[in-house]
Amino acid sequence: MKYILFEDFSGMPVPFIFPDRVDHADMREQMPYTLVLAAGYVHMRQGQFYCHGGAPELEATARAEDAAIIRDFFLRDEAE
């Protein structure tokens, strides 16, 4: 799967995860957020997220903290 991590209107990071067949640039055009924080590929193995690669067309790469941001986003939704 691919992902883009945006900064939302309140300044918080918001991940969008989508299929590999969709281009990062095409997904970027669909989102209302202006700032791309990171982008790349995300995989889940044994219950943990791993992010790597990047999206040169967005001038963005995966960062070390992205997997934790994605994990926390999903955990937050479970807690609500």
C-alpha positions as MATLAB code, in Angstrom:
seq = 'MKYILFEDFSGMPVPFIFPDRVDHADMREQMPYTLVLAAGYVHMRQGQFYCHGGAPELEATARAEDAAIIRDFFLRDEAE';
ca = [
       0.000    0.000    0.000;
       1.018    3.618   -0.458;
       0.556    6.492    1.938;
       0.694   10.250    2.128;
       0.937   12.022    5.451;
      -0.669   15.458    5.354;
      -0.855   18.235    7.925;
      -4.528   18.963    8.582;
      -6.039   22.390    9.192;
      -5.326   22.160   12.924;
      -1.660   21.286   12.374;
      -2.022   17.570   13.133;
      -0.601   14.820   10.885;
      -3.254   12.815    9.004;
      -2.297    9.665    7.073;
      -4.051    8.512    3.906;
      -3.405    4.919    2.881;
      -4.348    3.761   -0.595;
      -3.648    0.962   -3.129;
      -0.361    0.731   -5.026;
      -2.149    1.146   -8.357;
      -3.044    4.776   -7.471;
      -0.275    7.312   -8.049;
       0.828    9.514   -5.173;
       0.282   12.602   -7.354;
      -3.260   11.537   -8.255;
      -4.156   11.005   -4.594;
      -2.541   14.321   -3.672;
      -4.863   16.140   -6.078;
      -7.910   14.709   -4.292;
      -6.995   15.954   -0.817;
      -7.902   19.391    0.563;
      -4.770   19.691    2.712;
      -1.929   21.892    1.493;
       1.137   20.492    3.280;
       2.542   17.024    2.517;
       4.695   15.900    5.440;
       5.813   12.546    4.002;
       4.890    9.892    1.456;
       5.943    6.418    0.468;
       4.925    2.823    1.004;
       3.489    1.238    4.132;
       3.328   -2.434    5.096;
       2.062   -4.216    8.170;
       4.011   -7.204    9.464;
       3.202   -8.995   12.690;
       0.973   -6.135   13.796;
       3.523   -3.371   13.166;
       3.606   -0.736   10.437;
       6.732   -0.180    8.343;
       7.184    2.830    6.048;
       9.780    3.180    3.307;
      10.495    4.753   -0.056;
       9.052    8.006   -1.184;
       7.125    9.930   -3.793;
       9.574   11.941   -5.911;
       6.691   13.608   -7.749;
       5.634   15.135   -4.401;
       9.214   15.748   -3.277;
       8.430   13.650   -0.201;
       9.996   10.597    1.408;
       9.112    8.196    4.192;
      10.380    9.269    7.607;
      11.295    7.256   10.685;
       8.311    8.583   12.666;
       5.657    7.869   10.007;
       4.918    4.302   11.125;
       4.209    5.474   14.682;
       1.943    8.276   13.426;
      -0.045    5.796   11.322;
      -0.268    3.321   14.235;
      -1.423    6.026   16.642;
      -4.035    7.208   14.133;
      -5.563    3.724   14.015;
      -5.356    3.291   17.806;
      -7.058    6.645   18.328;
      -9.973    5.519   16.167;
     -10.333    2.328   18.253;
     -10.430    4.314   21.490;
     -13.328    6.512   20.346;
];
